[in-house]
Amino acid sequence: MEVSLCKATLDDAAKLHEIQVKAFMPLLEKYQDYDTNPANESLERVITRFKQPFTDYYLIRNLEDTIGGIRIVKMSNKSYRVSPIFILPEQQGNGIAQKVFEIIENIYQDARLWELDTIMQEEGLCHLYEKLGYKWTGKSKIINEKITIIFYEKSQII
């Protein structure tokens, strides 16, 4: 597995949208969170985000194959938000996300704070982010009776 990131352009929006839908569809089917799940997001919404001056999208690649994507939102005061990261289902569980976070933190070396959120009921995702140094903020948002979103932060020492 040779994971790398490539800065995405607007021409990549449709490909990223397709992978995002595939990656999040199992969670949409499981939790039926139609208003918040990225699998339910339109291509137009992804394109709108691409055009935001504070958003960077990257293609996650294994050799020449695009296997996922990550969106970085630049916030104030050297804070950044991962929203979302997604990897094709058949590629999940291979350590790709850990490598992606390592690369992203290297790209944004000025970061003082990283933020992300995830599904409380997905223990594997929570474990991954905690292993990467993210701490639960104590904040959560109930989406429906099946799913609660929890918020994580990771402070960087510069």
N, C-alpha and C positions, 0 to 999 in steps of 0.2 A: 504494500500500500504506500503510494507516494503522493501524499496530500499536499496540495498547494492552493493558493488563492489567486484569483485574477480579478482586478477591478472590473465590474460590470458596466456596460453602457446601456442606453435605452434600447438598443437593438437586442439586448439579452433579456428584456422584460418578459416576453412571451415564454421563453424557455424556463426562466426562473419561476414564473407563475405556474407552469405545467408541473415542475418538480415540487413546488410548494403544495399544490393540490394533492399530488400523490403522497407526499410525506405526511401531511396532516389528516388525510381522509380516514385512516383507521381511528384516530382520536375523535374526529367528528362523528363517526358512526357509533363509537362507544359512549360519548358524553352528550351528543346532540346539542352542542353549544353553537347553534347556527349563527348567532349574532357576533360571536367573538373568534371563532375558529378560522385560522388562515386558509383552510381548504375551501371555505365558503366566500373568500374574498375575490372580487372581480379582477380581471386583467386591467381594467381602467383604474382601479384603486392602486394596483402595483405601479402602473405608469405614473400616476399622480405622485406617489411616494418617490419614485425615481427622480422626478423633477424638483423635489424639495432640496434647497441648497444645503441643508443640514443633514442630508441622508447620503450614505455611501452603501452601495450594494457590491458584494463580491460573489463570484462563482466559486464554489468549492469543487476542486478537481482532483481526480485520481489519474495521474498521467495525463492523457488527453481527454478523458471523459469528464463531463460535468455531472457531479453526483449530488449537488446541493447548492445552497446559497445562504448568505448571512447578510442582514441589514444592520448597519451601525448608524445610530442617530446621535449626532453631535449636539450636546446640550450645553448649558452655560457652565462656566467655571471648571473647564477641563473634565466634565462628566460625560460619559458615553452610555448609550443604552443598546443592548442587543435585542432586536425586535423585528423579525424572528430569526432564528437559525433553523435550517431544515436540511435533512439528508434523506435521500431515497430510502424507502423501507428496507430494500434488500442490502443496503450498505450500512444500516444502523447496527450499533453494537460492536463495531470494529475499531474503536478508539479514534475515529475521525474527528468527532466534536472536540475532544481534548486537544488534538493537534491544531484545529482551527482556532481555538481560544488562545493557544500559545502564539500562533502567527498574528492574530488580531492584536494581542497585547504588545507585540513587538512593533507592529505598524503604528499604533497609537501610544507611543511611549510617554506622551505628556499627560496621559490619563491619571487623574487623581481618584476617580470613582467610576466604577462600572455598575450598571443596573440591568436587571432582566426579571422576567416573571415566568412562572411555569405552573403546571397543574399539580396541586397538592396530592392528588390521588395517584399520580405517576411517580412511585417511589424511586424508580430507576433514574428519572430525570432529576429529581431532588438530590439524589446521591451524587450524580455526576457534577452538578453545580457546586455542591458542598465540598466535594473532592477537589474542585478547582479553586477553592478558597472563598466562594460566595457564602454569605451569611443571610439567613432569613431575617427580614426587617421587623417581623411581627405583623406586618400588614397583609391582609387577605381580602379577597372579593368573591363572594358567592355568586356564581353565574346561574346555576340551577341546582336541583336537588342531587345531581350526580357529580358536579364539578365545582371546585373552588380554586381560584388563581391565587398564588402566593408570590410575594415580591422579595427579591434578593438584591444584595449589594456586595461589592468587593472594593475595598479601599486599596489604593496603590500608594506606595511610598516612593516619592520622587527624590 
